[in-house]
């Protein structure tokens, strides 16, 4: 006699797992697109005008200023 297998149950679980992986990949893709958009905006701003960061050192309390200047001339 042939043994009965449970292909329906296993295949349903596999389909659910694949759908979950697809959903997570879509979420990751959207997040990466958002990060890419933010980085592009920051890079464009740096190229158009200088940006200055002022940071306070947690060890000595001294102010540290970091200036980033792009090489593109500002246009109006």
N, C-alpha and C positions, 0 to 999 in steps of 0.2 A: 504494500500500500504506500501511496505517496504521502509524504508529510505535508501538512498544511502550514503555509507560511503566512505572515501578516504584512503583505506589501502595502495595503491601504494605510495602515496606521503609521508605518515607517515613512511612507512617501508623504503623508500629510504633515508629519513633523519636519521632514526635510524641506517641504515647501514653506512652512512657517518660518523655519530658520533662514532660508534664503530670502524671504520677504523682509525679515528683521535686518539682515545684513544690508539689503538694498536701501532700506529706510535710513540706517545709520550712515551709509556711504553718501546718501543724498544730503543728510544733515551736515556731514563733514565737508562736502563740496560747497554748500551754502556758506558755512563758516569761513572756509578758505577764500571764497569770493569776497566776503565782507572784509576780511583782513587785507586782501589784495587792494581793495578799494581804499581802505584807510591809509595804507602805505603809499599808494599812488598820490593821494591828496597831500600827504605830508611831504613827499618828495617834490611835488609841484610847488608847494609853498616855499620850500627851502631854495628851490631854483629861482623863485621870483623875489624873495625878500629874505633878509637875515633872520635867524631865530636864535634867541639867547635863552639858555637854561641856567637858572641859579639854584645850586644845590648846597645844602648845609651838611658838612662832614659830621657823621654821627660820633666820631671819635674825639675830634678836637673842637667842633662847633664852628669852624671857620667856613666862610662863604666861598663857594667855588663857582665861577662863572664859565660857562662853555658857550661859545658862539659858533654857529654854523652859517657859513655864507656860501651861496651858490655862485656859479660863474655866468649865469644868464643875466643880461642887462634888463632892468625893469622897464616895462613898456606901459604907455598910457593910452 
